[in-house]
Amino acid sequence: MLKLLITLLWLPLLSVSSCKNLNRIPIQEMNASVIELILQDDYSGAVKEEVLLIKNQKSLQSFFAKINRTRKPGLPIPEIDFQKDMLLIFCEGETTMASLGLGLEKETAEAYVLSKISPKKKAKNSAVTSPFLVYKLPLSDKKVIVE
């Protein structure tokens, strides 16, 4: 009986403590087949917001060379088949309140229209970060628009 009581008391605490990163939301579930988050981190080195579309290995290595300049060990470079896929890198610039990522609003014949997902609550953290997110998309000539 005592064992059951202890288990019932610890179970809610265990499940709350195991959810470390609840403030990040993945790409909207209905659009996960088109755009997939493959990497995110809190330091890009970018001062201002920028969106990069990477369609070859050389550009990807150049981006990671900049990211890994101050890291030991550096972040591993994702393996991407650039014959089928391309990458969208969203650098938020320096901020104290990062967005939760990008969501695909709509896909047209000419473009992917993405929007920032804002947090519902303002963070209590005042540390300045420059987060970045790396998304994989199918290779295409479509424009990428972030609203």
C-alpha positions, -999 to 999 in steps of 0.1 A, spaced: 0 0 0 28 24 9 46 15 -23 15 24 -43 10 57 -25 47 67 -32 43 57 -68 11 78 -72 28 108 -56 60 106 -77 43 100 -110 31 136 -116 64 150 -105 83 127 -128 62 135 -159 65 173 -153 102 172 -148 108 151 -179 92 178 -201 123 201 -201 116 221 -233 79 228 -233 83 263 -245 92 251 -280 65 239 -304 73 218 -335 61 227 -369 23 226 -371 13 189 -372 -8 192 -403 22 206 -423 49 183 -410 51 164 -443 61 195 -462 85 213 -437 104 195 -410 124 210 -381 157 191 -380 178 214 -357 175 243 -334 199 261 -311 202 293 -292 233 308 -308 236 317 -345 258 348 -342 232 368 -362 225 402 -349 194 408 -371 167 384 -383 176 366 -415 163 337 -436 187 316 -456 177 291 -483 204 264 -486 204 243 -518 240 229 -518 266 213 -495 290 242 -498 265 268 -485 256 245 -456 292 240 -446 298 278 -448 268 284 -424 280 257 -400 316 271 -401 302 304 -388 280 287 -362 308 264 -349 335 291 -348 331 294 -310 320 259 -302 342 230 -291 330 205 -301 309 221 -329 274 211 -339 274 183 -364 264 192 -400 231 175 -410 233 150 -438 210 163 -466 203 149 -500 203 181 -520 190 163 -551 156 159 -532 157 185 -504 167 220 -494 171 237 -461 156 268 -447 176 284 -419 157 310 -398 180 331 -376 160 353 -353 188 378 -345 196 389 -310 165 387 -288 154 381 -252 122 364 -263 126 339 -291 96 328 -312 86 291 -310 96 286 -346 79 288 -380 46 274 -392 35 268 -427 5 290 -434 0 279 -469 17 265 -499 10 279 -534 24 270 -568 49 299 -564 57 301 -527 58 287 -492 42 312 -469 55 308 -433 47 327 -401 64 330 -368 48 311 -339 48 335 -309 49 323 -273 17 328 -253 35 340 -222 63 364 -220 95 347 -208 109 357 -175 144 352 -189 163 384 -199 193 367 -214 201 378 -249 203 349 -274 204 346 -312 184 315 -319 183 296 -352 161 269 -366 169 246 -395 140 232 -415 141 207 -443 118 212 -473 114 194 -506 136 209 -533 118 234 -554 121 268 -570 93 282 -549 99 315 -530 99 313 -492 80 342 -475 81 347 -437 53 369 -424 
